[in-house]
Amino acid sequence: MISYEGELDIDNKLHNVLKITGFLNNVFRPQETLQKTRIKLCNTLSLPILLYCSEAWTIKASDARRITAAELKYMRRTAGCTWTDYKTNAQSAKELKITQILDKLLEYKRSWIQHVNRVP
């Protein structure tokens, strides 16, 4: 049962992002492609799909975990980490010098709320 419409939207968008990042992993292998290039590809192709209309989402803790997991699945492979390496997500993000998607999502929400408050 769907508790609210945003949950279905998040599921669909995460599914599409995982398909795109899987395609990127197959075509642009981490051993053959620079980290900088892989990060730019992810930011160009998958990030806009996930963040489109995300300003109206109500993010639950479970949604936040799933979004972070989807992002870091691709980024950890870009960094050359395996799932057996003992690195936190924050360490991987700091190593790659990226801003996490949840931080960008909160920034989008803040700017949207400011825009709505400016409208008379």
C-alpha positions as CSV (number, residue, x, y, z in Angstrom):
1,M,0.0,0.0,0.0
2,I,1.3,3.5,-0.9
3,S,1.2,5.8,2.1
4,Y,1.7,8.9,0.0
5,E,2.3,9.8,-3.7
6,G,5.9,10.8,-3.1
7,E,6.9,7.3,-2.2
8,L,5.9,5.9,-5.6
9,D,7.7,8.8,-7.3
10,I,10.9,8.1,-5.3
11,D,10.7,4.4,-6.1
12,N,10.3,5.1,-9.8
13,K,13.1,7.7,-9.9
14,L,15.5,5.5,-7.9
15,H,14.8,2.6,-10.3
16,N,15.6,4.9,-13.3
17,V,18.8,6.2,-11.6
18,L,20.0,2.7,-10.8
19,K,19.4,1.7,-14.4
20,I,21.4,4.6,-15.7
21,T,24.3,4.1,-13.2
22,G,24.4,0.4,-14.1
23,F,24.6,1.4,-17.8
24,L,27.4,3.8,-16.9
25,N,29.3,1.1,-15.0
26,N,29.1,-1.2,-18.0
27,V,30.1,1.3,-20.6
28,F,32.6,3.5,-18.6
29,R,34.4,1.0,-16.5
30,P,36.2,2.5,-13.4
31,Q,39.5,1.0,-14.4
32,E,39.4,2.6,-17.8
33,T,37.8,6.0,-17.1
34,L,38.9,8.8,-14.9
35,Q,37.1,9.5,-11.6
36,K,36.4,13.0,-12.6
37,T,34.8,11.9,-15.9
38,R,32.6,9.3,-14.1
39,I,31.4,11.9,-11.5
40,K,30.6,14.4,-14.3
41,L,28.6,11.7,-16.2
42,C,26.7,10.8,-13.0
43,N,25.9,14.5,-12.3
44,T,24.8,15.1,-15.9
45,L,22.8,12.0,-16.5
46,S,21.4,10.6,-13.3
47,L,21.2,13.5,-10.9
48,P,18.7,15.5,-12.8
49,I,16.4,12.5,-13.1
50,L,16.4,12.0,-9.4
51,L,16.1,15.7,-8.4
52,Y,13.3,16.5,-10.9
53,C,10.2,17.6,-8.9
54,S,11.9,16.6,-5.6
55,E,11.1,19.9,-3.9
56,A,7.7,18.6,-2.9
57,W,8.8,15.3,-1.5
58,T,8.5,14.5,2.2
59,I,11.7,12.6,2.8
60,K,11.4,9.8,5.4
61,A,14.4,8.2,7.0
62,S,13.9,5.1,4.9
63,D,13.8,7.2,1.7
64,A,16.9,9.0,2.8
65,R,18.7,5.7,3.3
66,R,17.6,4.4,-0.1
67,I,18.6,7.6,-1.9
68,T,22.1,7.6,-0.2
69,A,22.5,3.9,-1.0
70,A,21.7,4.4,-4.7
71,E,24.2,7.3,-4.9
72,L,27.0,5.6,-3.1
73,K,26.6,2.3,-5.0
74,Y,27.9,4.1,-8.0
75,M,30.3,6.4,-6.2
76,R,32.0,3.7,-4.2
77,R,32.7,1.8,-7.5
78,T,34.1,5.0,-9.0
79,A,36.4,5.4,-6.0
80,G,37.6,1.8,-6.4
81,C,36.1,0.6,-3.2
82,T,34.5,-2.8,-2.8
83,W,31.7,-3.6,-0.3
84,T,34.3,-5.4,1.9
85,D,36.4,-2.2,2.4
86,Y,35.7,-0.5,5.7
87,K,34.9,3.0,4.5
88,T,32.0,5.0,5.5
89,N,29.8,6.8,3.0
90,A,31.1,10.2,4.3
91,Q,34.7,9.1,3.7
92,S,33.9,8.0,0.2
93,A,32.2,11.3,-0.6
94,K,35.1,13.3,0.9
95,E,37.6,11.3,-1.1
96,L,35.7,12.0,-4.3
97,K,35.1,15.6,-3.3
98,I,31.3,15.4,-4.1
99,T,28.3,16.9,-2.5
100,Q,25.8,14.2,-1.5
101,I,22.4,14.1,-3.2
102,L,20.5,14.6,0.1
103,D,22.3,17.9,0.7
104,K,21.5,19.0,-2.9
105,L,17.9,17.9,-2.4
106,L,17.6,20.0,0.9
107,E,19.1,23.0,-0.9
108,Y,16.5,22.6,-3.7
109,K,13.8,22.5,-1.1
110,R,15.0,25.6,0.7
111,S,15.2,27.6,-2.5
112,W,11.8,26.4,-3.6
113,I,10.3,27.5,-0.2
114,Q,12.0,30.9,-0.5
115,H,10.5,31.3,-4.0
116,V,7.0,30.4,-2.7
117,N,7.4,32.9,0.1
118,R,8.3,35.7,-2.3
119,V,5.2,35.1,-4.5
120,P,2.4,37.5,-3.3
